[in-house]
Amino acid sequence: MKTKNYLMLCAAVAIATSMSILFVPGLSDSVETSMLSWLGNNARAERPY
């Protein structure tokens, strides 16, 4: 895949995600819940520094 096509695909996915979060009721809550879960799991350090 060429760089231009890849950037256009990324932009389209970002815009589609943003619009669906804004205009689909309940989707923003589920996205927020999944992001908080993912961040909570990744915040725990396996090896403290």
N, C-alpha and C positions, 0 to 999 in steps of 0.2 A: 504494500500500500504506500502510495506516495505521500509525502509530508503534507501537501496541500489538502489532499483528500482526508487524511487523518485529522488535521486541524478542523476541517469542516464537519466531520463526524463528531468530534469532541464538542464543538460549539452547538451542534444540533441536539446532542444528548443533554448538554447543560441547560439549554433553553427549554427543552421538553420537560426536564425534571423540575425546573423552576416554575414553569407554568402549571404543571400538574399539582405541585405543592400549593400554589396560590389558589387554584380554582377547584380542586377536588376536595370536598369536605372529608375530614378524618385521615387523609393521607399524610398531612403534615405531622399529626400526632404519631402515626406509626413510623414515619421516617425519623422523627426526633427520638422515639423510644429505641429504635435500632441503632442510631448513632451513639446515643448515650451508653447503650449496652456495649457496643464495640469499643468506645473510648474507655469505659470502665474496665474492660478486660485487658486492654493494652496498656493501661496506666500502671497496672501492677507489674513491678519489675521482677523478672526472674532472678537476676543477679544484681543485688544492690551495689552501687559504686561508691 
